[in-house]
């Protein structure tokens, strides 16, 4: 039996048959001692009887609403009976053991619960908050304590309840009642995440060994990748899964299905499904049957990752800049301080900490200097310590500690943005970056887009580059290569090396702009020289890896494999996983492009599954998903299961 049952019914104006049946149903249930008068065909009497029923049942304590003043039952009954618009009723019910465990066995707790979520009910039913009217009664039934809620709008033309709205109401109550248990679930998910990440690394190493030895490698997978490469070259329009022709989508699905056969990755997906099952158990006792990975819409990003990897198969490392950008001229910026004492300032101490971290590779010294800056209130140091924990430079990768520092940094940026003057566009960019990466908050590309846009409009080159990235990949906004090129070009015109690199690639490949080999030869060297300058001042893992790959392959410079490997090695020492993968694979760099692509896809696959559990443990609430509930109903119908009367929902306006 599900933990929480919420049923919602709709009473049409001038229509009583269904409501009469409902009255008969609740009037004949166990525990009802007072008889209910026979149904009358008069709508006003029908509603009036229902309101008296709620207040007069032996197990009902009292009729209540938003006010603590005593309610006159006859007046309430006539009010609802005379209402010209639609009326909805909701029943929120718990099993007795859950009610006792959660403390919902008395009127006070149920009354407070309902009052907390009246705004959620109003939003779900498309009722303006000022127009909602509601009454409720708690029934402390032995088997399932529950509350009846009657809702309508003072505006008779307002209000509409959909299945999605019911799920929102159900989710609001479930999140509140089971808040403690949900936090425990996410703690368990965090432990599983760490375990999955460790296992994913093992899978990558084993697969790499197979690739290096060219032994036991799946020829079918290699052929599928080569087939997709040809199909993508001949495909017009956007190279993302949703825009591809059916035959190309089929090839992508087949590749993902082959990847999912890996025993360890299969185990990872099985564990993901097991944790998802626990979410269903809040609403249903049915065991869910999850689709194969390639059919699971929750993992659609894997398909786009496969496409991007195959499109870039000529590159030795498929993805270099997970953070997309680097701030390379901070010391030319001003400083800002909030009313609480937090500040942004490139102090001598902070610069020394960066030197110890990036140039001298002295992690203990860098941490002490950063910690000293944190104690003084420097937000920049808060953020950098978060990165040190996340990259495993202090201890083994510690997401919890990392998130703690990132959360404080994000709150600091948000606070200081209100009063920052000349520095405001830069602060807005940093806020957008944290939302884009999910640092200190849930990853939210839409919010990131909003912050980047404010900053870009003020001329910030980092934000302009970031907007270009969001448009290019379709994150937080509809994918638009022309817009992406426009913003990359704006940033490149301000000598942003990263933007110069993207402009060069798009000009080379004819993406979002006509091909122009002459301009390519201008922008790649500009990018390379810009990266060299950044590396001299702030040689972090991202810039070293990018610079190393360009040096290794001769992009914008004369090829120098020995120097390229040295730069990539420095990046790997700072925790960059792509640099580490490059070094491990370097001895067998002449492997086929398809085999290298398989490696990168598996790396993306493992990260996408494990990152699903990277949620904040503080204040996190379970979000009810309409698609999940719809899937439950479809599965029940497919299995020939009868609907639970308590879950049968009637909707309308």
N, C-alpha and C positions, 0 to 999 in steps of 0.2 A: 504494500500500500504506500502511496506517496506520502511524504512528510507533510505537505501543505496542499489543501484542496481549496480552490477558489472557483465558485460558479457564479455566472452572471446571466441575468435574465432581463428581458425587455418587455415592457407593458405598453402596447400601442394605445394612443388615444382612441376612444370609442371602439375598442376591441378587447373582449374579456375572456374569450374561450380559453386561450393558453394560460392566462393568469388564473382563471378558475381551476384549471387542471393543476396548476402549481399549488394553489391553496389547498386543494384536496390532498395533494402529496404531502405537504408539510403538516397538515392537520391530522393525518393518520399515522404519522411516524411514532415509534416507541417513545414513551416518556410524556406524551401529551395526554393530560388528564381531563382538561376542560373541552367539551365538545365545541366544534365550530358550526355556526348556523349554516344551513344549506345555501349553496351559491345562488345569488340573485343575478338576474341579467342586467341589473342596473349598475353601470360602471362606478358611480359614486359609492354605492353600498359595498361593492366588491372591494374597492381600495380601503374603505373605512374598516371593513371586517379584517383585512390583512393587518392594518396598523394596530387594531385592538388585539389581534392574535399575537403580534410580536411582544406586546407589553404584558399580556395576561397569562402566557404559558407558565406552568409551575416552575420551570427552570430559568425563566427570564427575570433578571434582576430589576432593570429599569430601562426606559426609553431615554436615550441621550442624544445630544447634538453638539454644536460648537460652543454653546453656552452652558454654564453650570446652573443656571436658573431652572427650577422645576418646570417640566413640560406638562401641559394639559392635554391628555391623550385625545379627548374628543375634538379639541381644537386642531391638533395635528392630523387626526384622521380625516376631518372635513377638509382641511387645507390640501392634503394630498388627493383626496377624492375629487375635489373641485378643480384641480390643476388641469389646464387645457392641453398641456404638452405631454411629451413622453416621460415615462418614469422607468428607471432601471433599479434592479435589486441585485445585490451581491451577497454571497455567503462566504466567509473566510473561516475555514475549519481546520483544527489540529487534532491529531490523535491524543488521547489522554496522557500517555507517557511523555510525549513531546511537550504538551502543554505544561505539565508539571516540571519537566526538566528546564524549560525556558522561562517558567514563571508566569505563564498566561492561564491562570486558574481563577482570576477574580475580575470583577467589573473594572476596577481602576486601571489595570494593565491593558485590557482590551480597549477601553475608552481612549487612553493615551495613544495607543497604537493607531487607532482609526483616525484620531485627530492629526497625528503626525503625517498622515498620507492622504488627507483630503485634497491637497494641492495636486498630488500625483493622479488621483481619481479624476479631478477636473481636467487636467491636461490630457489624460487618456481618453476622456469622453468629449473632447473638444468643447468644453464649457469654460467660459471666462471665469476666473477665480471669484470675481465679485458677484456673479450670478448663481453660483452653486448653492443648492439647498439640500440638506441631508439629515436623516435621522437613523439611529441604529439601536439595536438591542442585543445584549449578550445572553447567550443560553449556555449555562454551565452543565451541559449534558454529560452523563457519566462516561460514555465512550468517546465522544468528540466535542469538546468545548468549541463553540463557534459564535460568530457574530453575524447578524443580519444588518445590511446597510441599504437604505432606500435613498436614491439620488435622483434629483431632477434639476433643471435650470429654470430660474425665474423668467428667463426669456424663452417663451414657448417655441420659438423657431431655432433654438440653439441646441446642440448636443448630438453626438453620433458616436456609437461604440463599435469598433471593428475588432476582429480577432487580435490584431496587433495591439489594440488598446487594452484588451483583456490581459494579454501577456504582460503589458507594462504594469498593470495593477497587481497582477500576481507576483511579478518580480519585485515590486516595491515592498510588499508585505514579506515576501520570503527573505529578501536581503536584510530586512530589519530584524525579523524573528530569529533567523539563523546566522546573524552576523558573526558571533563567536566561532561557530562551527566552520563558516566559510573562511575565516582567517586561518584556522587550523588546516583546512584543505589547501590553501595557497602556500602555507609553510611546507606541507608535504610535497606540493608541486615544485617548490624551490629545491628541495632535496633531490627530487627526481631529475630536475633540470641539470643539477651539478653532475649527477650520475650519468645522464645522457650525454652531456658534453664530453665527459671523460671517455665514454664508450665511442663517441663519434671520432675522437682523436685516434683511438685505437684502430677504428675502421679505416680512417684515412691512411695510417701508416701501413696497414696490411695491403690496402689497395695499391699504394705507392710501390710497395715491394713487388707486387705482381706486375705493375707497369714497368718497373726498372728491369726486372728479369725477363720481361716479355713472356711470362709463363702463366698459363691458366687464365689468360685474359679472354673475356667473352667476345668472340668474333661477331656475334649477332648484335651486341650493343654497339660495337665499332661501326658496323655497317649501317645501323639505324642513324647514328650520328652523322656519318658521311651523307646519307640520304637526306637528312634534315638540312645539312649545310647547302646542298644543291637546291632543295626546295625553297629555302629562304632567299637564295640568290635570285631565283626566278619569281619571287613573290613581290607584288606591288603593294604600296601603302604601308601602314604602320606594322612594324615587326614585333607585335605583341600578341599574345595568345588569342585574345578576344577578337582580333581583326583578321586572323589567318583563315585560309580556306580549309574546309573540312578535312581534306586529305593531309594537309600539313599538321593540323591539330592532332590527327590520328597518330602521326609519327611522333609528335611530342609526347602524347599519352603513352605510346609504346616504350619510349625511352625511360619515362618516369617509372613505368611498371617494371622494367628491367632493373633499374636502380633499387627499387623497393624490395627486390628479392634477396639483397644482401642480408644475411642472417641477423647481424647486429642492428642494422637499420630497421629491419622488420620488427625486431624486439622493441626498438625505440618507438615505432609507430603503434605497436600494440599497447605499450604503456601509456602513450598519449590517449588512445581510445579508452583505456581503463579509467583514466582521470576524467575524461568527458562523461563517462557513464555515471560517475558520482554526481555530476550536475543534474542529469536527468532524474536521479532518484529523489530530488526535492519535490518533483511533481508526479512521478509515475514509478510503479514497481516493475514495469516491463523492462526486460533486458534488450538493449538496443543492438542492432546489427549495423556496424559501421561499414561504409563502402571501401573498396580498395583505395589505396593512396591516390592513384591517378584520377579517381572519380570524386575525391573529397574536395569540395570547393574551398575548405579552410586552408588547403595547401596549394591553391592556385599560384601563389608567388613562385613555387618551385618550377612551374612550367615556364614562367617568364624568365627565371634564372637559367633554365636549360637553353632557351632561345638566345639570351644574351651571351652565354658562354660559346655557343656554336657560332654566333655572328662574329665573335672576337677570337676565333680559334688560331689566328695567326699570331696572337700576342702570347708571350711566354707566361705572363701572369694576367689572369682575366679581370681581376678587380683589385685596385690598389688603394683607392681613396674612400674607405667606408665612411670617413668623416667629411669627405667631399672638399675640404678646404683647410687652409691654415692662415692664421693671422700673422702677416710677415712684417708689419711696420707699426707695432704698438707704441713704440717709444715716441712716435711722432704725434700720438693722440694726447688729448688732455686727460684730466682725471675727474672723478666724481665721488661724492660722499652722500650717504643717506642720513636721515635724522637720528637713526638708531646707532650710527657709528660705523656701519659697514661702508667700505669704499672700494673703488677700482683705481689702482695706481701701479705703474711699472717702477716700483722702488728699486734702489740699488740691491737690497736684500733679495727681492723677488727675481731680479735678473741674475743674481749669483746662483740662486736655486736652479734656475733654468740652465745655466751654464754647467752646474754639477750634474744635472739630470741628462741633458742632451749631448754635451760635448765631452765631459769627463767620465760619464757613465758611473758616477759615484752616487748610487741610489740612497744609501743611509744619510749621507751629507745633504743631498737634495731634499730628502724627507724632513730632516730637522729644520732646514731653512724654510721650507714651505710651511711646516707646522707653526713656526714662529710668526710667519706672516698671517696665518689663519687666526692665531690668537689676537692679532692686532685688528682683524676684521677685513683682511684683503680677500675679496671674492675670487680673484684670479687664482690664488693659491688653493682655495677650497676646491675649485674645479679641477686643478691639476692633481691634487691628491686623489680625487675621485678617479681620474684616469690611471694613476699609478696602481691603485687597488684593482681596477678593472682589467688592466693589462698584466696583472700578476707580477709586478715589479717588487712589491713589498712582501707579500706572502703568496701562496697559491691563489689563483684568481678568486677574489672575494666580492661577489656581486652585492651582498647586503651592505658591507661597509662602503663600497663604491657608491651605491644608491643613496646612502646617508649623506655623504659629502656632496653629491650632485644635487640632492634635494635642497640642502642649505644654500648651495651656490645659485640654483634657479630662483629660490625665494629672494635671495639677495639682489640678483639682477632685476627681478620684477619690482622690488622695492625702490631700487636706485633709479630705475627708468622713469619714475614719476617726477623726479627732481633734476635728472641729468639735463644738461644744456647742450653744449657742443658735442658731448659724448653720447647723446641720446640715440642717434642712428646706429652706432656701434653696439650699444647695449641691446637695442632691439634685435640686431643681428644675432648676438650671442643667445638671447632668449629663443629665437627661432631655431637656432642650431640645436639647442637642448631638446626642444620638442621634436625636431626631425630625427634625432638619434635616440630619443627615449631616455635621456639622462635626467634622473631626478623626477621623472614623470612618465606617464604612459606615452609611447610614441604616437604622435598625432601630426601627420603631414599637413592637415588642413590648418591647424593652429600655426604650425611652422610657416606655412605660406603667408598667413596674415601678417606675422611679425617681419618676415623677410621683405614683404611688399612695402611696409612702412619704411623700413630701412633703405631699401633700394630706391624708393621715390626720393629719398633725401640724398641719394648719390653714393651710398656705401657700396664699394666694389665687391666686398665679400657677399653681401646680401644679393647683389645682382647676379653673381655667379651661382649662388644657392637657388635663386628662382629659376635660373636656367636649368639646373639639375632637376628640380621638381617638374618643370615642363617636359624635360627630355624623357624622364622615366614615367611620367604620368602619376606622380605621387602628390595627393592633396589637390590635384587639379587635372583637368582633361589633358592627355598627352598632346603636345603641340611642338613639333621640331622647329618650326619657324620661330615661335616665341622663344624657345630655348636658345636658338642661335642669336636672336636679338639681344637677350640678356647676357649671354656669354660675351658677345661682341662689346657691349657697354662696359663690362668688367675688364675685358682685355684691353680696351682703350685707356684704362687706368693702370695698365701694366700689372694686372693680376696674372701671375704665371699659370695658375690652374686654368683660368679662363682662356689664355692664349693656347694652351694645350687642347682644350675642347674645341675651340674655333678651328684649329689646325686639323683636327680629326674630322670635323663635319665638312670642312672644305675639301679634304682628301676623299671622303666617302660620298659626298654629295647628299648629305642628310640635312634637310631643312634649308638648303642653299645649293646653288649650282657648284659643281666641282671647279676648283681653281688651283691648279698645281703651283702656280707662281706664288699665290698667297700662302699656300701650305709651307713653302720654303722660307717664308718670312716668319710665320707664327710659331712653328716648331722650335727654331733657334731662340726666339724670344722667350718661349716657355722654358727651354733648357737653361738659358742664362738667368732667368728669374728664379728657377729652382736652385741654382748654384748660390745665388745671393741669400735666399731663405736658409739654405743649409748652413751657410757660414754663421748666421745669427741665431738660428733656432732649428738645429738638426734633429727634429723629432722623427719617430719611426715612419710616419706617412711620407714625409718629404724625402727621406733617405731611400725608401723603397722605390718611390717613383723615379727619383734621379738615377738610382742604380739601374733600373730596367731600361731607361732611356740611354744611359751610357753603354750598357751591355748590348743593346740592339741598334745603336747608332741613330736614334731619333733626335734630330736637331743638333747633332754633333757627330764627330768621327767615332765609330764604334770602338770600344775598349772593354773587352769582356773581363779582363782581370780587374780593372778599376770598378766596373759595374758590380762584380761579385763582392768586392770589398765594401761598397756602399750598402748593398743588400744585406751583407753579414751584420753591419752595424745596426741596420733596421731590425733584423731578427733578434739581436741582443736586447733591443728595447721592447720586445714582445709582439712584433708584427707577424701575424700568422701567415700572411701571404709571402713575406720574405722568407720565413722558415720553410714554407713549402717549396719555394724556388730553390733554396740552397739544397734541400734534400733531393730534389729532382735534377739538379744541375749536371751531375755526372752522366745522366742519360737524357740530356736535353734533345737529342736527335730522335726521340720517340715520335711517333706520328702525332699530328695535331689533334686527331680524334682522341687518342689516349690521354693527352694532356687535358683535353676538354672534359673527359670523364672524371678525372681527378678533381677538377674545379667544381664540377656539378655535385659530386659527392660531398665536397666540403660545404657547399651552399646548402645541400640537403640536410646535413647534420645540424648546421647552425640554425636553419629555419625551424626544425623540430624543437631543438633545445631552447631556442629563444622564445618559444611560445610560453614558457614557464617563467620568463623574466618579468615578474610583476612586483610592484611595490607591496610590502607587507603591512604598510601603515594606512589604515582607512580604506583599504581595497574592498570593494563590494562586488559580489557576483552580478554580472550583467545578464539578464534574461534575454535570450535570442529567439525572435519569432521563428526563424528558420528551423531551430532545433525542435520547437513544439510542433511545427508543421510536419517535420520528419517523423515525429512520434505518431501523429495521426495517420500518416500515409502507411507507416509500417504496420499499425494495428489493422487498417483496412486490408492490407495485402495478406495479413495472416488470418483474416476472418474473425478478428476479435471484436466483441461487442463493446460499445461505448459504455464507460462508467457513467451512470446517471448523474453523479455529482460533478462530472467534468463536461457533460453535454451543454453546449453553449448556444444560446439563441441571440442573434444580433439584430440590430436595426437602428432606425432613427426615430 
